[in-house]
Amino acid sequence: MGVVNKLGEGNIGAISVLFKMLNAGFKKDMSKEEIEEKTFSNIMTLLNFDDMNMRGSQIWLACKDACNIDIDKVDFSVDNKDNEENQKFLDFIEKVKDRDEDFIEIVNDLALKHHLPHKAVSSGASFIIAGGKDASGLYFTDDEKKDFDNIKENIPLLDSPDENLSPIDKQIIIKNADEEQSKTAKPSKVENFFKKLKGAIKNRRTVEKDDDENDDEKK
């Protein structure tokens, strides 16, 4: 199929992901109309990739690494419907449909890690490309590459030893931890100002008290 070849860009892993997305969600007792409707829906889901500026290696990394899916174990045959890997794959499809922000962020981290040029976005890539608009926002800038190189050692979600969690799940855990930490974060500038002011007043009173005591001793 043309859309698979275009989006897959010759990446075998990505092409396998795309074909399995096309076969996802079908049931044995579906009517002809339901089959046609599901086929159309699955094709439209693939087109999300185009509008998100995701192709080839990005799709493969998004499935394999971001969502921790073993594509060889994904099998939507009737006798294999309870396969755990299938559920993870269906969750992956939902992230694509929802244009999930955490998902996109992880895909871009992985793309930078693997030195890929294209940047995933939530929407608009199809319009930009088809309309011949400025496509600079669809590529990583030199500053983004440098920033990633500077902080990648502090991104445990990319190389975590915990194989039971996907990078998406790890990202959520890290964000939740950051939010909890922010609740007990260092005081604001206003709080620091009043703290310093209070300290200055206390110090001044101590100095004045010492001066008064010295004056009394002199008398």
Order of alpha helices (4+ residues) and beta strands (2+ residues): alpha-alpha-alpha-alpha-alpha-alpha-alpha-alpha-alpha-alpha
